[in-house]
């Protein structure tokens, strides 16, 4: 089983991103997703920067994948996707069907977690268009995954989002700008004030969601590190860790320890819990509410 590092979904300063990937080169991850998936206004790094990072990470033994936007709203954004798809060296993670259409003629693409890939028929379609790997939607359960895996095309890899705040929804409106009472087009890049999102609580003060620009995330951190043996039995090829501003390396090391048999899953889950921002959850895996933690 491989470990992937998902794209950075928050808006960090340029140097912080470069420093982060400098450390990633030394981490025991196999696949690294690079690029902006949330908001096209986040331009601390451009396409050439992402390509340069991809080259550095490939030299360090990693498999780079270039991720695309999850919600496309303008022709200029389509142009960026087209350039990413046509990079000529690295596969792309398609998070919108327009990216699939562009990538279908290429060497293969990863179908990201934002597609409604809920059955084997959808997998067959994606595979016929050139998908080499699919990422299970975060709201599916282990039973749903088992049913899909039983009919999965043989040459298609499966990846599961196993650590991080769950990406739940996108909107044309910017929630962070609204929270700051400024227009979306004049946001002043307020997302940079919240390097791991802006917590959103209920009236009773209970953590519920996390605001990240136009994205809504879970309030808790999903953790499937204790389910590694189940994931292996289900034939999952890759587990994804979503980057955080701190402790990403610690989390990756715990995942590697379980996969390599050096750590018991329950022990690793306990060691990872302090790194779970907002507390850990795994409800979706068991077919329950996503925000709950099932023992």
Number of C-alpha atoms within 10 A of each C-alpha: 16 16 22 26 24 21 22 21 23 23 26 20 14 13 11 12 15 16 10 18 18 14 11 19 19 13 18 18 23 17 21 24 23 25 24 25 22 22 21 17 12 17 12 13 16 12 18 10 15 21 20 11 18 24 16 16 20 17 11 13 14 21 18 25 25 26 28 29 21 24 20 21 11 9 9 11 17 17 11 16 25 17 13 26 28 16 14 10 14 20 23 30 32 29 21 18 14 14 24 23 14 18 25 18 13 17 15 20 29 27 28 23 21 19 17 12 19 16 15 17 14 15 22 15 11 22 23 12 17 20 27 18 22 24 21 24 21 18 20 19 18 17 13 16 23 16 14 20 19 12 13 20 16 9 10 18 18 21 26 22 24 27 28 25 29 25 19 15 12 18 11 13 13 22 21 26 22 14 13 12 10 14 13 19 10 9 17 12 15 17 23 16 12 16 15 22 23 20 17 18 13 9 7 6 8 10 17 15 22 25 22 28 30 21 25 23 23 23 25 25 23 30 25 25 28 21 17 20 13 12 22 14 9 18 16 20 16 23 26 25 28 22 22 21 13 11 14 20 19 14 24 24 17 21 30 21 16 21 19 10 10 11 15 16 21 15 13 20 21 12 13 22 16 12 18 19 15 19 17 25 27 26 21 19 24 16 14 15 14 21 21 16 18 14 8
